[in-house]
Amino acid sequence: MNGNELMRKLRKYAKAHGLDLAFEAHRGKGSHGTLYLGDHRTTLKDRKKEISPGLLNSMLKDLGVDPKDI
């Protein structure tokens, strides 16, 4: 899964759970940015590159999302 796919799935998740989803590209270095889901946040790397399973699980944990829900 790449960053754009994750964003698309998180948009559906946020809408279903009544949460706000925002991505701020300027709040990161280089191709990184900050992804906000409700009160939680995580760093999202280049949205065009693949996200490894370990990093994906860590990001979902930061956001308070169960990987089964995505």
Distance bins in CASP14 RR format, pairs under 12 A and 6 or more apart:
PFRMAT RR
TARGET T0000
AUTHOR 0000-0000-0000
RMODE 2
METHOD distances of the structure
MODEL  1
1 7 0 0 0 0 0 1 0 0 0 0 0
1 8 0 0 0 0 1 0 0 0 0 0 0
1 9 0 0 0 0 1 0 0 0 0 0 0
1 10 0 0 0 0 0 1 0 0 0 0 0
1 44 0 0 0 0 0 1 0 0 0 0 0
1 47 0 0 0 0 0 1 0 0 0 0 0
1 48 0 0 0 0 0 1 0 0 0 0 0
1 49 0 0 0 0 0 1 0 0 0 0 0
1 50 1 0 0 1 0 0 0 0 0 0 0
1 51 1 0 1 0 0 0 0 0 0 0 0
1 52 0 0 0 0 1 0 0 0 0 0 0
1 53 0 0 0 0 1 0 0 0 0 0 0
1 54 0 0 0 0 0 1 0 0 0 0 0
1 55 0 0 0 0 0 1 0 0 0 0 0
1 56 1 0 0 1 0 0 0 0 0 0 0
1 57 0 0 0 0 0 1 0 0 0 0 0
1 59 0 0 0 0 0 1 0 0 0 0 0
1 60 0 0 0 0 0 1 0 0 0 0 0
1 67 0 0 0 0 0 1 0 0 0 0 0
1 70 0 0 0 0 1 0 0 0 0 0 0
2 8 0 0 0 0 0 1 0 0 0 0 0
2 9 0 0 0 0 0 1 0 0 0 0 0
2 44 0 0 0 0 0 1 0 0 0 0 0
2 45 0 0 0 0 1 0 0 0 0 0 0
2 46 0 0 0 0 1 0 0 0 0 0 0
2 47 1 0 0 1 0 0 0 0 0 0 0
2 48 1 0 0 1 0 0 0 0 0 0 0
2 49 1 0 0 1 0 0 0 0 0 0 0
2 50 1 0 1 0 0 0 0 0 0 0 0
2 51 1 0 0 1 0 0 0 0 0 0 0
2 52 0 0 0 0 0 1 0 0 0 0 0
2 55 0 0 0 0 0 1 0 0 0 0 0
2 56 0 0 0 0 0 1 0 0 0 0 0
3 9 0 0 0 0 1 0 0 0 0 0 0
3 10 0 0 0 0 1 0 0 0 0 0 0
3 11 0 0 0 0 0 1 0 0 0 0 0
3 23 0 0 0 0 1 0 0 0 0 0 0
3 31 0 0 0 0 0 1 0 0 0 0 0
3 32 0 0 0 0 0 1 0 0 0 0 0
3 33 0 0 0 0 0 1 0 0 0 0 0
3 35 0 0 0 0 1 0 0 0 0 0 0
3 42 0 0 0 0 0 1 0 0 0 0 0
3 43 0 0 0 0 0 1 0 0 0 0 0
3 44 1 0 0 1 0 0 0 0 0 0 0
3 45 1 0 0 1 0 0 0 0 0 0 0
3 46 1 0 0 1 0 0 0 0 0 0 0
3 47 1 0 1 0 0 0 0 0 0 0 0
3 48 1 0 0 1 0 0 0 0 0 0 0
3 49 1 0 0 1 0 0 0 0 0 0 0
3 50 0 0 0 0 1 0 0 0 0 0 0
3 51 1 0 1 0 0 0 0 0 0 0 0
3 52 0 0 0 0 0 1 0 0 0 0 0
3 55 0 0 0 0 0 1 0 0 0 0 0
3 56 0 0 0 0 1 0 0 0 0 0 0
3 59 0 0 0 0 1 0 0 0 0 0 0
3 70 0 0 0 0 0 1 0 0 0 0 0
4 10 0 0 0 0 0 1 0 0 0 0 0
4 11 0 0 0 0 0 1 0 0 0 0 0
4 23 0 0 0 0 0 1 0 0 0 0 0
4 35 0 0 0 0 0 1 0 0 0 0 0
4 44 0 0 0 0 0 1 0 0 0 0 0
4 45 0 0 0 0 0 1 0 0 0 0 0
4 46 0 0 0 0 1 0 0 0 0 0 0
4 47 1 0 1 0 0 0 0 0 0 0 0
4 48 1 0 0 1 0 0 0 0 0 0 0
4 49 0 0 0 0 1 0 0 0 0 0 0
4 50 0 0 0 0 0 1 0 0 0 0 0
4 51 0 0 0 0 0 1 0 0 0 0 0
5 11 0 0 0 0 0 1 0 0 0 0 0
5 12 0 0 0 0 0 1 0 0 0 0 0
5 44 0 0 0 0 0 1 0 0 0 0 0
5 47 0 0 0 0 1 0 0 0 0 0 0
5 48 0 0 0 0 0 1 0 0 0 0 0
5 49 0 0 0 0 0 1 0 0 0 0 0
5 50 0 0 0 0 1 0 0 0 0 0 0
5 51 0 0 0 0 1 0 0 0 0 0 0
5 56 0 0 0 0 0 1 0 0 0 0 0
5 70 0 0 0 0 1 0 0 0 0 0 0
6 12 0 0 0 0 0 1 0 0 0 0 0
6 13 0 0 0 0 0 1 0 0 0 0 0
6 21 0 0 0 0 0 1 0 0 0 0 0
6 23 0 0 0 0 0 1 0 0 0 0 0
6 35 0 0 0 0 1 0 0 0 0 0 0
6 37 0 0 0 0 0 1 0 0 0 0 0
6 42 0 0 0 0 0 1 0 0 0 0 0
6 44 1 0 0 1 0 0 0 0 0 0 0
6 45 0 0 0 0 0 1 0 0 0 0 0
6 46 0 0 0 0 0 1 0 0 0 0 0
6 47 0 0 0 0 1 0 0 0 0 0 0
6 48 0 0 0 0 0 1 0 0 0 0 0
6 49 0 0 0 0 0 1 0 0 0 0 0
6 50 0 0 0 0 0 1 0 0 0 0 0
6 51 1 0 0 1 0 0 0 0 0 0 0
6 55 0 0 0 0 0 1 0 0 0 0 0
6 56 1 0 0 1 0 0 0 0 0 0 0
6 57 0 0 0 0 0 1 0 0 0 0 0
6 59 1 0 0 1 0 0 0 0 0 0 0
6 60 0 0 0 0 1 0 0 0 0 0 0
6 63 0 0 0 0 1 0 0 0 0 0 0
6 65 0 0 0 0 0 1 0 0 0 0 0
6 67 0 0 0 0 0 1 0 0 0 0 0
6 70 1 0 0 1 0 0 0 0 0 0 0
7 13 0 0 0 0 0 1 0 0 0 0 0
7 14 0 0 0 0 0 1 0 0 0 0 0
7 21 1 0 0 1 0 0 0 0 0 0 0
7 22 0 0 0 0 0 1 0 0 0 0 0
7 23 1 0 0 1 0 0 0 0 0 0 0
7 25 0 0 0 0 0 1 0 0 0 0 0
7 33 0 0 0 0 0 1 0 0 0 0 0
7 35 1 0 0 1 0 0 0 0 0 0 0
7 36 0 0 0 0 0 1 0 0 0 0 0
7 37 0 0 0 0 0 1 0 0 0 0 0
7 42 0 0 0 0 0 1 0 0 0 0 0
7 44 1 0 0 1 0 0 0 0 0 0 0
7 47 1 0 0 1 0 0 0 0 0 0 0
7 48 0 0 0 0 0 1 0 0 0 0 0
7 51 0 0 0 0 0 1 0 0 0 0 0
7 59 0 0 0 0 0 1 0 0 0 0 0
7 63 0 0 0 0 0 1 0 0 0 0 0
7 70 0 0 0 0 0 1 0 0 0 0 0
8 14 0 0 0 0 0 1 0 0 0 0 0
8 15 0 0 0 0 0 1 0 0 0 0 0
8 21 0 0 0 0 0 1 0 0 0 0 0
8 23 0 0 0 0 0 1 0 0 0 0 0
8 47 0 0 0 0 0 1 0 0 0 0 0
8 70 0 0 0 0 0 1 0 0 0 0 0
9 15 0 0 0 0 0 1 0 0 0 0 0
9 16 0 0 0 0 0 1 0 0 0 0 0
9 21 0 0 0 0 0 1 0 0 0 0 0
9 37 0 0 0 0 0 1 0 0 0 0 0
9 51 0 0 0 0 0 1 0 0 0 0 0
9 56 0 0 0 0 0 1 0 0 0 0 0
9 59 0 0 0 0 0 1 0 0 0 0 0
9 60 0 0 0 0 0 1 0 0 0 0 0
9 63 0 0 0 0 0 1 0 0 0 0 0
9 65 0 0 0 0 1 0 0 0 0 0 0
9 67 0 0 0 0 0 1 0 0 0 0 0
9 69 0 0 0 0 1 0 0 0 0 0 0
9 70 1 0 1 0 0 0 0 0 0 0 0
10 16 0 0 0 0 0 1 0 0 0 0 0
10 17 0 0 0 0 0 1 0 0 0 0 0
10 19 0 0 0 0 1 0 0 0 0 0 0
10 20 0 0 0 0 0 1 0 0 0 0 0
10 21 1 0 1 0 0 0 0 0 0 0 0
10 22 0 0 0 0 0 1 0 0 0 0 0
10 23 0 0 0 0 1 0 0 0 0 0 0
10 35 1 0 0 1 0 0 0 0 0 0 0
10 36 0 0 0 0 0 1 0 0 0 0 0
10 37 1 0 0 1 0 0 0 0 0 0 0
10 38 0 0 0 0 0 1 0 0 0 0 0
10 40 0 0 0 0 0 1 0 0 0 0 0
10 42 0 0 0 0 0 1 0 0 0 0 0
10 44 0 0 0 0 1 0 0 0 0 0 0
10 47 0 0 0 0 0 1 0 0 0 0 0
10 56 0 0 0 0 0 1 0 0 0 0 0
10 59 0 0 0 0 1 0 0 0 0 0 0
10 60 0 0 0 0 1 0 0 0 0 0 0
10 62 0 0 0 0 0 1 0 0 0 0 0
10 63 1 0 0 1 0 0 0 0 0 0 0
10 64 0 0 0 0 0 1 0 0 0 0 0
10 65 1 0 0 1 0 0 0 0 0 0 0
10 69 0 0 0 0 1 0 0 0 0 0 0
10 70 1 0 0 1 0 0 0 0 0 0 0
11 17 0 0 0 0 0 1 0 0 0 0 0
11 18 0 0 0 0 0 1 0 0 0 0 0
11 19 0 0 0 0 0 1 0 0 0 0 0
11 20 0 0 0 0 0 1 0 0 0 0 0
11 21 1 0 1 0 0 0 0 0 0 0 0
11 22 0 0 0 0 0 1 0 0 0 0 0
11 23 0 0 0 0 0 1 0 0 0 0 0
11 35 0 0 0 0 0 1 0 0 0 0 0
11 37 0 0 0 0 1 0 0 0 0 0 0
11 70 0 0 0 0 0 1 0 0 0 0 0
12 18 0 0 0 0 0 1 0 0 0 0 0
12 19 0 0 0 0 0 1 0 0 0 0 0
12 21 0 0 0 0 1 0 0 0 0 0 0
12 37 0 0 0 0 0 1 0 0 0 0 0
12 65 0 0 0 0 0 1 0 0 0 0 0
12 69 0 0 0 0 1 0 0 0 0 0 0
12 70 0 0 0 0 1 0 0 0 0 0 0
13 19 1 0 0 1 0 0 0 0 0 0 0
13 20 0 0 0 0 0 1 0 0 0 0 0
13 21 0 0 0 0 1 0 0 0 0 0 0
13 37 1 0 0 1 0 0 0 0 0 0 0
13 38 0 0 0 0 0 1 0 0 0 0 0
13 40 0 0 0 0 0 1 0 0 0 0 0
13 60 0 0 0 0 1 0 0 0 0 0 0
13 63 0 0 0 0 1 0 0 0 0 0 0
13 64 0 0 0 0 0 1 0 0 0 0 0
13 65 1 0 0 1 0 0 0 0 0 0 0
13 66 0 0 0 0 1 0 0 0 0 0 0
13 67 0 0 0 0 0 1 0 0 0 0 0
13 68 0 0 0 0 0 1 0 0 0 0 0
13 69 1 0 0 1 0 0 0 0 0 0 0
13 70 1 0 0 1 0 0 0 0 0 0 0
14 20 1 0 0 1 0 0 0 0 0 0 0
14 21 1 0 1 0 0 0 0 0 0 0 0
14 22 0 0 0 0 1 0 0 0 0 0 0
14 23 0 0 0 0 0 1 0 0 0 0 0
14 35 0 0 0 0 0 1 0 0 0 0 0
14 36 0 0 0 0 1 0 0 0 0 0 0
14 37 1 0 0 1 0 0 0 0 0 0 0
14 38 1 0 0 1 0 0 0 0 0 0 0
14 40 0 0 0 0 0 1 0 0 0 0 0
14 63 0 0 0 0 1 0 0 0 0 0 0
14 64 0 0 0 0 0 1 0 0 0 0 0
14 65 0 0 0 0 1 0 0 0 0 0 0
14 69 0 0 0 0 0 1 0 0 0 0 0
14 70 0 0 0 0 0 1 0 0 0 0 0
15 21 0 0 0 0 1 0 0 0 0 0 0
15 37 0 0 0 0 0 1 0 0 0 0 0
16 65 0 0 0 0 0 1 0 0 0 0 0
16 69 0 0 0 0 1 0 0 0 0 0 0
16 70 0 0 0 0 0 1 0 0 0 0 0
17 37 0 0 0 0 1 0 0 0 0 0 0
17 38 0 0 0 0 1 0 0 0 0 0 0
17 40 0 0 0 0 0 1 0 0 0 0 0
17 63 0 0 0 0 0 1 0 0 0 0 0
17 64 0 0 0 0 0 1 0 0 0 0 0
17 65 0 0 0 0 1 0 0 0 0 0 0
17 66 0 0 0 0 0 1 0 0 0 0 0
17 69 0 0 0 0 1 0 0 0 0 0 0
18 37 0 0 0 0 0 1 0 0 0 0 0
18 38 0 0 0 0 1 0 0 0 0 0 0
19 36 0 0 0 0 1 0 0 0 0 0 0
19 37 1 0 1 0 0 0 0 0 0 0 0
19 38 1 0 1 0 0 0 0 0 0 0 0
19 39 0 0 0 0 1 0 0 0 0 0 0
19 40 0 0 0 0 1 0 0 0 0 0 0
19 63 0 0 0 0 1 0 0 0 0 0 0
19 64 0 0 0 0 0 1 0 0 0 0 0
19 65 0 0 0 0 1 0 0 0 0 0 0
19 69 0 0 0 0 0 1 0 0 0 0 0
20 35 0 0 0 0 0 1 0 0 0 0 0
20 36 1 0 0 1 0 0 0 0 0 0 0
20 37 1 0 0 1 0 0 0 0 0 0 0
20 38 1 0 1 0 0 0 0 0 0 0 0
20 39 0 0 0 0 1 0 0 0 0 0 0
20 40 0 0 0 0 0 1 0 0 0 0 0
20 41 0 0 0 0 0 1 0 0 0 0 0
21 34 0 0 0 0 0 1 0 0 0 0 0
21 35 1 0 0 1 0 0 0 0 0 0 0
21 36 1 0 0 1 0 0 0 0 0 0 0
21 37 1 0 1 0 0 0 0 0 0 0 0
21 38 1 0 0 1 0 0 0 0 0 0 0
21 40 0 0 0 0 0 1 0 0 0 0 0
21 41 0 0 0 0 0 1 0 0 0 0 0
21 42 0 0 0 0 0 1 0 0 0 0 0
21 44 0 0 0 0 0 1 0 0 0 0 0
21 63 0 0 0 0 1 0 0 0 0 0 0
21 65 0 0 0 0 0 1 0 0 0 0 0
22 33 0 0 0 0 0 1 0 0 0 0 0
22 34 0 0 0 0 1 0 0 0 0 0 0
22 35 1 0 0 1 0 0 0 0 0 0 0
22 36 1 0 1 0 0 0 0 0 0 0 0
22 37 0 0 0 0 1 0 0 0 0 0 0
22 38 0 0 0 0 1 0 0 0 0 0 0
22 39 0 0 0 0 0 1 0 0 0 0 0
22 40 0 0 0 0 0 1 0 0 0 0 0
22 41 0 0 0 0 1 0 0 0 0 0 0
22 42 0 0 0 0 0 1 0 0 0 0 0
22 44 0 0 0 0 0 1 0 0 0 0 0
22 63 0 0 0 0 0 1 0 0 0 0 0
23 32 0 0 0 0 0 1 0 0 0 0 0
23 33 1 0 0 1 0 0 0 0 0 0 0
23 34 1 0 0 1 0 0 0 0 0 0 0
23 35 1 0 1 0 0 0 0 0 0 0 0
23 36 1 0 0 1 0 0 0 0 0 0 0
23 37 0 0 0 0 1 0 0 0 0 0 0
23 41 0 0 0 0 0 1 0 0 0 0 0
23 42 0 0 0 0 0 1 0 0 0 0 0
23 43 0 0 0 0 0 1 0 0 0 0 0
23 44 1 0 0 1 0 0 0 0 0 0 0
23 45 0 0 0 0 0 1 0 0 0 0 0
23 47 0 0 0 0 1 0 0 0 0 0 0
24 32 0 0 0 0 0 1 0 0 0 0 0
24 33 1 0 0 1 0 0 0 0 0 0 0
24 34 1 0 1 0 0 0 0 0 0 0 0
24 35 0 0 0 0 1 0 0 0 0 0 0
24 36 1 0 0 1 0 0 0 0 0 0 0
24 41 0 0 0 0 1 0 0 0 0 0 0
24 42 0 0 0 0 0 1 0 0 0 0 0
24 43 0 0 0 0 0 1 0 0 0 0 0
24 44 0 0 0 0 1 0 0 0 0 0 0
25 31 0 0 0 0 1 0 0 0 0 0 0
25 32 0 0 0 0 1 0 0 0 0 0 0
25 33 1 0 1 0 0 0 0 0 0 0 0
25 34 0 0 0 0 1 0 0 0 0 0 0
25 35 0 0 0 0 0 1 0 0 0 0 0
25 43 0 0 0 0 0 1 0 0 0 0 0
25 44 0 0 0 0 1 0 0 0 0 0 0
25 45 0 0 0 0 0 1 0 0 0 0 0
25 46 0 0 0 0 0 1 0 0 0 0 0
25 47 0 0 0 0 1 0 0 0 0 0 0
26 32 0 0 0 0 0 1 0 0 0 0 0
26 33 1 0 0 1 0 0 0 0 0 0 0
26 34 0 0 0 0 1 0 0 0 0 0 0
27 33 1 0 1 0 0 0 0 0 0 0 0
27 34 1 0 1 0 0 0 0 0 0 0 0
27 35 0 0 0 0 1 0 0 0 0 0 0
27 36 0 0 0 0 1 0 0 0 0 0 0
27 41 0 0 0 0 1 0 0 0 0 0 0
27 42 0 0 0 0 0 1 0 0 0 0 0
27 43 0 0 0 0 1 0 0 0 0 0 0
27 44 0 0 0 0 0 1 0 0 0 0 0
28 34 1 0 0 1 0 0 0 0 0 0 0
28 35 0 0 0 0 0 1 0 0 0 0 0
28 41 0 0 0 0 0 1 0 0 0 0 0
28 42 0 0 0 0 0 1 0 0 0 0 0
28 43 1 0 0 1 0 0 0 0 0 0 0
28 44 0 0 0 0 1 0 0 0 0 0 0
28 45 0 0 0 0 1 0 0 0 0 0 0
28 46 0 0 0 0 0 1 0 0 0 0 0
29 43 0 0 0 0 1 0 0 0 0 0 0
29 45 0 0 0 0 0 1 0 0 0 0 0
29 46 0 0 0 0 0 1 0 0 0 0 0
30 43 0 0 0 0 0 1 0 0 0 0 0
30 44 0 0 0 0 0 1 0 0 0 0 0
30 45 0 0 0 0 1 0 0 0 0 0 0
30 46 0 0 0 0 1 0 0 0 0 0 0
31 43 0 0 0 0 0 1 0 0 0 0 0
31 44 0 0 0 0 1 0 0 0 0 0 0
31 45 1 0 0 1 0 0 0 0 0 0 0
31 46 1 1 0 0 0 0 0 0 0 0 0
31 47 1 0 0 1 0 0 0 0 0 0 0
31 48 0 0 0 0 1 0 0 0 0 0 0
31 49 0 0 0 0 1 0 0 0 0 0 0
32 42 0 0 0 0 0 1 0 0 0 0 0
32 43 1 0 1 0 0 0 0 0 0 0 0
32 44 1 0 0 1 0 0 0 0 0 0 0
32 45 1 0 1 0 0 0 0 0 0 0 0
32 46 1 0 0 1 0 0 0 0 0 0 0
32 47 0 0 0 0 1 0 0 0 0 0 0
32 49 0 0 0 0 0 1 0 0 0 0 0
32 59 0 0 0 0 0 1 0 0 0 0 0
33 41 0 0 0 0 1 0 0 0 0 0 0
33 42 0 0 0 0 1 0 0 0 0 0 0
33 43 1 0 0 1 0 0 0 0 0 0 0
33 44 1 0 1 0 0 0 0 0 0 0 0
33 45 1 0 0 1 0 0 0 0 0 0 0
33 46 0 0 0 0 1 0 0 0 0 0 0
33 47 0 0 0 0 1 0 0 0 0 0 0
33 59 0 0 0 0 0 1 0 0 0 0 0
34 40 0 0 0 0 0 1 0 0 0 0 0
34 41 1 0 1 0 0 0 0 0 0 0 0
34 42 1 0 0 1 0 0 0 0 0 0 0
34 43 1 0 0 1 0 0 0 0 0 0 0
34 44 1 0 0 1 0 0 0 0 0 0 0
34 45 0 0 0 0 0 1 0 0 0 0 0
34 59 0 0 0 0 0 1 0 0 0 0 0
34 62 0 0 0 0 0 1 0 0 0 0 0
34 63 0 0 0 0 0 1 0 0 0 0 0
35 41 1 0 0 1 0 0 0 0 0 0 0
35 42 1 0 1 0 0 0 0 0 0 0 0
35 43 1 0 0 1 0 0 0 0 0 0 0
35 44 1 0 1 0 0 0 0 0 0 0 0
35 45 0 0 0 0 0 1 0 0 0 0 0
35 47 0 0 0 0 1 0 0 0 0 0 0
35 51 0 0 0 0 0 1 0 0 0 0 0
35 59 1 0 0 1 0 0 0 0 0 0 0
35 60 0 0 0 0 0 1 0 0 0 0 0
35 62 0 0 0 0 1 0 0 0 0 0 0
35 63 1 0 0 1 0 0 0 0 0 0 0
35 64 0 0 0 0 0 1 0 0 0 0 0
35 65 0 0 0 0 0 1 0 0 0 0 0
36 42 0 0 0 0 1 0 0 0 0 0 0
36 43 0 0 0 0 0 1 0 0 0 0 0
36 44 0 0 0 0 0 1 0 0 0 0 0
36 62 0 0 0 0 0 1 0 0 0 0 0
36 63 0 0 0 0 1 0 0 0 0 0 0
37 44 0 0 0 0 0 1 0 0 0 0 0
37 59 0 0 0 0 1 0 0 0 0 0 0
37 60 0 0 0 0 1 0 0 0 0 0 0
37 61 0 0 0 0 0 1 0 0 0 0 0
37 62 0 0 0 0 1 0 0 0 0 0 0
37 63 1 0 1 0 0 0 0 0 0 0 0
37 64 1 0 0 1 0 0 0 0 0 0 0
37 65 1 0 0 1 0 0 0 0 0 0 0
37 69 0 0 0 0 0 1 0 0 0 0 0
37 70 0 0 0 0 0 1 0 0 0 0 0
38 62 0 0 0 0 0 1 0 0 0 0 0
38 63 0 0 0 0 1 0 0 0 0 0 0
38 64 0 0 0 0 1 0 0 0 0 0 0
38 65 0 0 0 0 0 1 0 0 0 0 0
39 62 0 0 0 0 0 1 0 0 0 0 0
39 63 0 0 0 0 1 0 0 0 0 0 0
39 64 0 0 0 0 1 0 0 0 0 0 0
40 59 0 0 0 0 0 1 0 0 0 0 0
40 60 0 0 0 0 1 0 0 0 0 0 0
40 61 0 0 0 0 1 0 0 0 0 0 0
40 62 1 0 0 1 0 0 0 0 0 0 0
40 63 1 0 1 0 0 0 0 0 0 0 0
40 64 1 0 1 0 0 0 0 0 0 0 0
40 65 0 0 0 0 1 0 0 0 0 0 0
41 59 0 0 0 0 0 1 0 0 0 0 0
41 62 1 0 0 1 0 0 0 0 0 0 0
41 63 1 0 0 1 0 0 0 0 0 0 0
41 64 0 0 0 0 0 1 0 0 0 0 0
42 51 0 0 0 0 0 1 0 0 0 0 0
42 55 0 0 0 0 1 0 0 0 0 0 0
42 56 0 0 0 0 0 1 0 0 0 0 0
42 57 0 0 0 0 0 1 0 0 0 0 0
42 58 1 0 0 1 0 0 0 0 0 0 0
42 59 1 0 1 0 0 0 0 0 0 0 0
42 60 0 0 0 0 1 0 0 0 0 0 0
42 61 0 0 0 0 1 0 0 0 0 0 0
42 62 1 1 0 0 0 0 0 0 0 0 0
42 63 1 0 1 0 0 0 0 0 0 0 0
42 64 0 0 0 0 1 0 0 0 0 0 0
42 65 0 0 0 0 1 0 0 0 0 0 0
43 51 0 0 0 0 0 1 0 0 0 0 0
43 55 0 0 0 0 1 0 0 0 0 0 0
43 58 0 0 0 0 1 0 0 0 0 0 0
43 59 1 0 0 1 0 0 0 0 0 0 0
43 62 0 0 0 0 1 0 0 0 0 0 0
43 63 0 0 0 0 0 1 0 0 0 0 0
44 51 0 0 0 0 1 0 0 0 0 0 0
44 55 0 0 0 0 1 0 0 0 0 0 0
44 56 0 0 0 0 0 1 0 0 0 0 0
44 58 0 0 0 0 0 1 0 0 0 0 0
44 59 1 0 0 1 0 0 0 0 0 0 0
44 60 0 0 0 0 0 1 0 0 0 0 0
44 62 0 0 0 0 0 1 0 0 0 0 0
44 63 0 0 0 0 0 1 0 0 0 0 0
45 51 1 0 0 1 0 0 0 0 0 0 0
45 52 0 0 0 0 0 1 0 0 0 0 0
45 55 1 0 0 1 0 0 0 0 0 0 0
45 56 0 0 0 0 0 1 0 0 0 0 0
45 58 0 0 0 0 0 1 0 0 0 0 0
45 59 0 0 0 0 1 0 0 0 0 0 0
49 55 0 0 0 0 0 1 0 0 0 0 0
50 56 0 0 0 0 1 0 0 0 0 0 0
51 57 0 0 0 0 1 0 0 0 0 0 0
51 58 0 0 0 0 1 0 0 0 0 0 0
51 59 1 0 0 1 0 0 0 0 0 0 0
51 60 0 0 0 0 0 1 0 0 0 0 0
51 70 0 0 0 0 0 1 0 0 0 0 0
52 58 0 0 0 0 1 0 0 0 0 0 0
52 59 0 0 0 0 0 1 0 0 0 0 0
53 59 0 0 0 0 0 1 0 0 0 0 0
53 60 0 0 0 0 0 1 0 0 0 0 0
53 67 0 0 0 0 1 0 0 0 0 0 0
54 60 0 0 0 0 1 0 0 0 0 0 0
54 61 0 0 0 0 1 0 0 0 0 0 0
54 67 0 0 0 0 1 0 0 0 0 0 0
55 61 0 0 0 0 0 1 0 0 0 0 0
55 62 0 0 0 0 0 1 0 0 0 0 0
56 62 0 0 0 0 0 1 0 0 0 0 0
56 63 0 0 0 0 0 1 0 0 0 0 0
56 65 0 0 0 0 0 1 0 0 0 0 0
56 67 1 0 0 1 0 0 0 0 0 0 0
56 70 0 0 0 0 1 0 0 0 0 0 0
57 63 0 0 0 0 0 1 0 0 0 0 0
57 64 0 0 0 0 0 1 0 0 0 0 0
57 65 0 0 0 0 0 1 0 0 0 0 0
57 66 0 0 0 0 0 1 0 0 0 0 0
57 67 1 0 1 0 0 0 0 0 0 0 0
57 68 0 0 0 0 0 1 0 0 0 0 0
57 70 0 0 0 0 0 1 0 0 0 0 0
58 64 0 0 0 0 0 1 0 0 0 0 0
58 65 0 0 0 0 0 1 0 0 0 0 0
58 67 0 0 0 0 0 1 0 0 0 0 0
59 65 0 0 0 0 1 0 0 0 0 0 0
59 67 0 0 0 0 1 0 0 0 0 0 0
59 70 0 0 0 0 0 1 0 0 0 0 0
60 66 1 0 0 1 0 0 0 0 0 0 0
60 67 1 0 1 0 0 0 0 0 0 0 0
60 68 0 0 0 0 1 0 0 0 0 0 0
60 69 0 0 0 0 1 0 0 0 0 0 0
60 70 1 0 0 1 0 0 0 0 0 0 0
61 67 0 0 0 0 1 0 0 0 0 0 0
61 70 0 0 0 0 0 1 0 0 0 0 0
63 69 0 0 0 0 0 1 0 0 0 0 0
63 70 0 0 0 0 1 0 0 0 0 0 0
64 70 0 0 0 0 0 1 0 0 0 0 0
END
